[in-house]
């Protein structure tokens, strides 16, 4: 019998039609400029933010702007398999080939 895998979502990566990126955390805070400072590791940045070490380049964005402005759409989620912090994982909403260049660069290791 195969074990069921539970994926606990802890952060979501959003992209808008201008190619900008934002991350939404479980506390409903939203941050923009998440790929600033040349970061290419969504999973690493999300894990750091969840442990209280938010990357310095991130700027807070009012949550309603994510819902109502610039056609933001969720493209990826970061979480832990079965809730185990030793098993981080990233899942995608759709094909990464449909994501913008900045999004693909920021998802770097997760696409490998």
mmCIF file of the C-alpha atoms, coordinates in Angstrom:
data_MODEL
# 
_entry.id   MODEL 
# 
loop_
_atom_site.group_PDB 
_atom_site.id 
_atom_site.type_symbol 
_atom_site.label_atom_id 
_atom_site.label_alt_id 
_atom_site.label_comp_id 
_atom_site.label_asym_id 
_atom_site.label_entity_id 
_atom_site.label_seq_id 
_atom_site.pdbx_PDB_ins_code 
_atom_site.Cartn_x 
_atom_site.Cartn_y 
_atom_site.Cartn_z 
_atom_site.occupancy 
_atom_site.B_iso_or_equiv 
_atom_site.pdbx_formal_charge 
_atom_site.auth_seq_id 
_atom_site.auth_comp_id 
_atom_site.auth_asym_id 
_atom_site.auth_atom_id 
_atom_site.pdbx_PDB_model_num 
ATOM 1   C CA . UNK A 1 1   ? 0.000  0.000  0.000   1.00 0.00 ? 1   UNK A CA 1 
ATOM 2   C CA . UNK A 1 2   ? 1.350  3.402  -0.963  1.00 0.00 ? 2   UNK A CA 1 
ATOM 3   C CA . UNK A 1 3   ? 1.670  6.115  1.700   1.00 0.00 ? 3   UNK A CA 1 
ATOM 4   C CA . UNK A 1 4   ? -0.269 9.309  1.166   1.00 0.00 ? 4   UNK A CA 1 
ATOM 5   C CA . UNK A 1 5   ? 1.830  12.429 0.800   1.00 0.00 ? 5   UNK A CA 1 
ATOM 6   C CA . UNK A 1 6   ? 0.619  15.625 2.399   1.00 0.00 ? 6   UNK A CA 1 
ATOM 7   C CA . UNK A 1 7   ? 2.028  18.903 1.093   1.00 0.00 ? 7   UNK A CA 1 
ATOM 8   C CA . UNK A 1 8   ? 1.721  21.735 3.608   1.00 0.00 ? 8   UNK A CA 1 
ATOM 9   C CA . UNK A 1 9   ? 1.741  25.062 1.748   1.00 0.00 ? 9   UNK A CA 1 
ATOM 10  C CA . UNK A 1 10  ? 3.755  27.731 3.514   1.00 0.00 ? 10  UNK A CA 1 
ATOM 11  C CA . UNK A 1 11  ? 4.404  30.359 0.825   1.00 0.00 ? 11  UNK A CA 1 
ATOM 12  C CA . UNK A 1 12  ? 3.026  31.204 -2.607  1.00 0.00 ? 12  UNK A CA 1 
ATOM 13  C CA . UNK A 1 13  ? 4.872  32.863 -5.481  1.00 0.00 ? 13  UNK A CA 1 
ATOM 14  C CA . UNK A 1 14  ? 2.841  35.216 -7.673  1.00 0.00 ? 14  UNK A CA 1 
ATOM 15  C CA . UNK A 1 15  ? 3.643  36.789 -11.035 1.00 0.00 ? 15  UNK A CA 1 
ATOM 16  C CA . UNK A 1 16  ? 1.780  39.588 -12.785 1.00 0.00 ? 16  UNK A CA 1 
ATOM 17  C CA . UNK A 1 17  ? 1.503  40.448 -16.466 1.00 0.00 ? 17  UNK A CA 1 
ATOM 18  C CA . UNK A 1 18  ? 4.405  42.926 -16.064 1.00 0.00 ? 18  UNK A CA 1 
ATOM 19  C CA . UNK A 1 19  ? 6.713  40.115 -14.928 1.00 0.00 ? 19  UNK A CA 1 
ATOM 20  C CA . UNK A 1 20  ? 6.883  41.361 -11.330 1.00 0.00 ? 20  UNK A CA 1 
ATOM 21  C CA . UNK A 1 21  ? 7.090  38.768 -8.566  1.00 0.00 ? 21  UNK A CA 1 
ATOM 22  C CA . UNK A 1 22  ? 5.520  38.658 -5.110  1.00 0.00 ? 22  UNK A CA 1 
ATOM 23  C CA . UNK A 1 23  ? 5.461  36.163 -2.248  1.00 0.00 ? 23  UNK A CA 1 
ATOM 24  C CA . UNK A 1 24  ? 2.497  35.617 0.068   1.00 0.00 ? 24  UNK A CA 1 
ATOM 25  C CA . UNK A 1 25  ? 3.255  34.105 3.472   1.00 0.00 ? 25  UNK A CA 1 
ATOM 26  C CA . UNK A 1 26  ? 0.851  32.247 5.809   1.00 0.00 ? 26  UNK A CA 1 
ATOM 27  C CA . UNK A 1 27  ? 0.279  35.374 7.918   1.00 0.00 ? 27  UNK A CA 1 
ATOM 28  C CA . UNK A 1 28  ? -1.255 36.933 4.768   1.00 0.00 ? 28  UNK A CA 1 
ATOM 29  C CA . UNK A 1 29  ? 1.624  39.380 4.379   1.00 0.00 ? 29  UNK A CA 1 
ATOM 30  C CA . UNK A 1 30  ? 2.666  39.970 0.796   1.00 0.00 ? 30  UNK A CA 1 
ATOM 31  C CA . UNK A 1 31  ? 6.119  41.015 -0.367  1.00 0.00 ? 31  UNK A CA 1 
ATOM 32  C CA . UNK A 1 32  ? 7.237  42.371 -3.731  1.00 0.00 ? 32  UNK A CA 1 
ATOM 33  C CA . UNK A 1 33  ? 10.744 42.664 -5.257  1.00 0.00 ? 33  UNK A CA 1 
ATOM 34  C CA . UNK A 1 34  ? 11.411 39.161 -3.990  1.00 0.00 ? 34  UNK A CA 1 
ATOM 35  C CA . UNK A 1 35  ? 13.982 38.463 -6.680  1.00 0.00 ? 35  UNK A CA 1 
ATOM 36  C CA . UNK A 1 36  ? 15.903 41.632 -5.827  1.00 0.00 ? 36  UNK A CA 1 
ATOM 37  C CA . UNK A 1 37  ? 19.607 41.446 -5.030  1.00 0.00 ? 37  UNK A CA 1 
ATOM 38  C CA . UNK A 1 38  ? 19.930 38.764 -7.714  1.00 0.00 ? 38  UNK A CA 1 
ATOM 39  C CA . UNK A 1 39  ? 18.275 36.003 -5.702  1.00 0.00 ? 39  UNK A CA 1 
ATOM 40  C CA . UNK A 1 40  ? 17.518 32.854 -7.683  1.00 0.00 ? 40  UNK A CA 1 
ATOM 41  C CA . UNK A 1 41  ? 16.105 30.639 -4.944  1.00 0.00 ? 41  UNK A CA 1 
ATOM 42  C CA . UNK A 1 42  ? 12.397 30.934 -4.154  1.00 0.00 ? 42  UNK A CA 1 
ATOM 43  C CA . UNK A 1 43  ? 12.486 27.903 -1.846  1.00 0.00 ? 43  UNK A CA 1 
ATOM 44  C CA . UNK A 1 44  ? 15.490 29.190 0.103   1.00 0.00 ? 44  UNK A CA 1 
ATOM 45  C CA . UNK A 1 45  ? 14.072 32.701 0.437   1.00 0.00 ? 45  UNK A CA 1 
ATOM 46  C CA . UNK A 1 46  ? 10.667 31.371 1.500   1.00 0.00 ? 46  UNK A CA 1 
ATOM 47  C CA . UNK A 1 47  ? 12.228 29.080 4.113   1.00 0.00 ? 47  UNK A CA 1 
ATOM 48  C CA . UNK A 1 48  ? 14.285 32.007 5.453   1.00 0.00 ? 48  UNK A CA 1 
ATOM 49  C CA . UNK A 1 49  ? 11.217 34.271 5.628   1.00 0.00 ? 49  UNK A CA 1 
ATOM 50  C CA . UNK A 1 50  ? 9.225  31.602 7.450   1.00 0.00 ? 50  UNK A CA 1 
ATOM 51  C CA . UNK A 1 51  ? 11.977 31.334 10.070  1.00 0.00 ? 51  UNK A CA 1 
ATOM 52  C CA . UNK A 1 52  ? 11.977 35.104 10.606  1.00 0.00 ? 52  UNK A CA 1 
ATOM 53  C CA . UNK A 1 53  ? 14.914 36.008 8.355   1.00 0.00 ? 53  UNK A CA 1 
ATOM 54  C CA . UNK A 1 54  ? 13.090 37.836 5.561   1.00 0.00 ? 54  UNK A CA 1 
ATOM 55  C CA . UNK A 1 55  ? 15.440 38.868 2.720   1.00 0.00 ? 55  UNK A CA 1 
ATOM 56  C CA . UNK A 1 56  ? 16.314 42.582 2.920   1.00 0.00 ? 56  UNK A CA 1 
ATOM 57  C CA . UNK A 1 57  ? 15.262 43.356 -0.660  1.00 0.00 ? 57  UNK A CA 1 
ATOM 58  C CA . UNK A 1 58  ? 11.643 42.324 -0.002  1.00 0.00 ? 58  UNK A CA 1 
ATOM 59  C CA . UNK A 1 59  ? 9.175  45.231 0.312   1.00 0.00 ? 59  UNK A CA 1 
ATOM 60  C CA . UNK A 1 60  ? 5.739  44.761 1.832   1.00 0.00 ? 60  UNK A CA 1 
ATOM 61  C CA . UNK A 1 61  ? 2.788  45.133 -0.530  1.00 0.00 ? 61  UNK A CA 1 
ATOM 62  C CA . UNK A 1 62  ? -0.766 45.682 0.741   1.00 0.00 ? 62  UNK A CA 1 
ATOM 63  C CA . UNK A 1 63  ? -2.530 42.330 0.386   1.00 0.00 ? 63  UNK A CA 1 
ATOM 64  C CA . UNK A 1 64  ? -5.487 43.799 -1.508  1.00 0.00 ? 64  UNK A CA 1 
ATOM 65  C CA . UNK A 1 65  ? -3.142 44.826 -4.349  1.00 0.00 ? 65  UNK A CA 1 
ATOM 66  C CA . UNK A 1 66  ? -2.309 41.173 -4.905  1.00 0.00 ? 66  UNK A CA 1 
ATOM 67  C CA . UNK A 1 67  ? -6.006 40.378 -5.245  1.00 0.00 ? 67  UNK A CA 1 
ATOM 68  C CA . UNK A 1 68  ? -7.158 43.336 -7.319  1.00 0.00 ? 68  UNK A CA 1 
ATOM 69  C CA . UNK A 1 69  ? -4.244 44.870 -9.183  1.00 0.00 ? 69  UNK A CA 1 
ATOM 70  C CA . UNK A 1 70  ? -2.042 44.046 -12.177 1.00 0.00 ? 70  UNK A CA 1 
ATOM 71  C CA . UNK A 1 71  ? -3.527 40.594 -12.806 1.00 0.00 ? 71  UNK A CA 1 
ATOM 72  C CA . UNK A 1 72  ? -1.445 38.708 -10.242 1.00 0.00 ? 72  UNK A CA 1 
ATOM 73  C CA . UNK A 1 73  ? -1.627 34.912 -10.498 1.00 0.00 ? 73  UNK A CA 1 
ATOM 74  C CA . UNK A 1 74  ? -0.160 32.189 -8.307  1.00 0.00 ? 74  UNK A CA 1 
ATOM 75  C CA . UNK A 1 75  ? 2.512  30.283 -10.213 1.00 0.00 ? 75  UNK A CA 1 
ATOM 76  C CA . UNK A 1 76  ? 4.237  28.250 -7.503  1.00 0.00 ? 76  UNK A CA 1 
ATOM 77  C CA . UNK A 1 77  ? 3.933  27.091 -3.909  1.00 0.00 ? 77  UNK A CA 1 
ATOM 78  C CA . UNK A 1 78  ? 6.564  26.252 -1.315  1.00 0.00 ? 78  UNK A CA 1 
ATOM 79  C CA . UNK A 1 79  ? 5.919  23.880 1.547   1.00 0.00 ? 79  UNK A CA 1 
ATOM 80  C CA . UNK A 1 80  ? 7.023  20.805 3.401   1.00 0.00 ? 80  UNK A CA 1 
ATOM 81  C CA . UNK A 1 81  ? 6.142  17.214 2.578   1.00 0.00 ? 81  UNK A CA 1 
ATOM 82  C CA . UNK A 1 82  ? 4.121  15.712 5.429   1.00 0.00 ? 82  UNK A CA 1 
ATOM 83  C CA . UNK A 1 83  ? 4.902  18.837 7.469   1.00 0.00 ? 83  UNK A CA 1 
ATOM 84  C CA . UNK A 1 84  ? 8.558  17.811 7.858   1.00 0.00 ? 84  UNK A CA 1 
ATOM 85  C CA . UNK A 1 85  ? 10.888 20.812 7.654   1.00 0.00 ? 85  UNK A CA 1 
ATOM 86  C CA . UNK A 1 86  ? 13.623 18.428 6.521   1.00 0.00 ? 86  UNK A CA 1 
ATOM 87  C CA . UNK A 1 87  ? 11.598 17.795 3.330   1.00 0.00 ? 87  UNK A CA 1 
ATOM 88  C CA . UNK A 1 88  ? 11.040 21.155 1.581   1.00 0.00 ? 88  UNK A CA 1 
ATOM 89  C CA . UNK A 1 89  ? 9.332  21.078 -1.799  1.00 0.00 ? 89  UNK A CA 1 
ATOM 90  C CA . UNK A 1 90  ? 8.047  23.366 -4.542  1.00 0.00 ? 90  UNK A CA 1 
ATOM 91  C CA . UNK A 1 91  ? 5.031  22.719 -6.751  1.00 0.00 ? 91  UNK A CA 1 
ATOM 92  C CA . UNK A 1 92  ? 3.957  24.618 -9.845  1.00 0.00 ? 92  UNK A CA 1 
ATOM 93  C CA . UNK A 1 93  ? 0.655  25.963 -11.121 1.00 0.00 ? 93  UNK A CA 1 
ATOM 94  C CA . UNK A 1 94  ? 0.956  25.141 -14.791 1.00 0.00 ? 94  UNK A CA 1 
ATOM 95  C CA . UNK A 1 95  ? 3.998  24.664 -16.951 1.00 0.00 ? 95  UNK A CA 1 
ATOM 96  C CA . UNK A 1 96  ? 7.140  26.653 -16.053 1.00 0.00 ? 96  UNK A CA 1 
ATOM 97  C CA . UNK A 1 97  ? 7.516  27.406 -19.768 1.00 0.00 ? 97  UNK A CA 1 
ATOM 98  C CA . UNK A 1 98  ? 4.450  29.663 -19.359 1.00 0.00 ? 98  UNK A CA 1 
ATOM 99  C CA . UNK A 1 99  ? 6.158  31.694 -16.615 1.00 0.00 ? 99  UNK A CA 1 
ATOM 100 C CA . UNK A 1 100 ? 8.070  34.879 -17.322 1.00 0.00 ? 100 UNK A CA 1 
ATOM 101 C CA . UNK A 1 101 ? 11.859 35.041 -17.498 1.00 0.00 ? 101 UNK A CA 1 
ATOM 102 C CA . UNK A 1 102 ? 12.237 36.550 -14.017 1.00 0.00 ? 102 UNK A CA 1 
ATOM 103 C CA . UNK A 1 103 ? 9.995  33.875 -12.508 1.00 0.00 ? 103 UNK A CA 1 
ATOM 104 C CA . UNK A 1 104 ? 11.939 31.048 -14.139 1.00 0.00 ? 104 UNK A CA 1 
ATOM 105 C CA . UNK A 1 105 ? 15.217 32.572 -12.931 1.00 0.00 ? 105 UNK A CA 1 
ATOM 106 C CA . UNK A 1 106 ? 13.879 32.958 -9.375  1.00 0.00 ? 106 UNK A CA 1 
ATOM 107 C CA . UNK A 1 107 ? 12.617 29.376 -9.344  1.00 0.00 ? 107 UNK A CA 1 
ATOM 108 C CA . UNK A 1 108 ? 16.107 28.279 -10.482 1.00 0.00 ? 108 UNK A CA 1 
ATOM 109 C CA . UNK A 1 109 ? 16.944 25.211 -8.354  1.00 0.00 ? 109 UNK A CA 1 
ATOM 110 C CA . UNK A 1 110 ? 13.310 24.068 -8.176  1.00 0.00 ? 110 UNK A CA 1 
ATOM 111 C CA . UNK A 1 111 ? 13.211 23.759 -11.973 1.00 0.00 ? 111 UNK A CA 1 
ATOM 112 C CA . UNK A 1 112 ? 16.240 21.444 -12.067 1.00 0.00 ? 112 UNK A CA 1 
# 
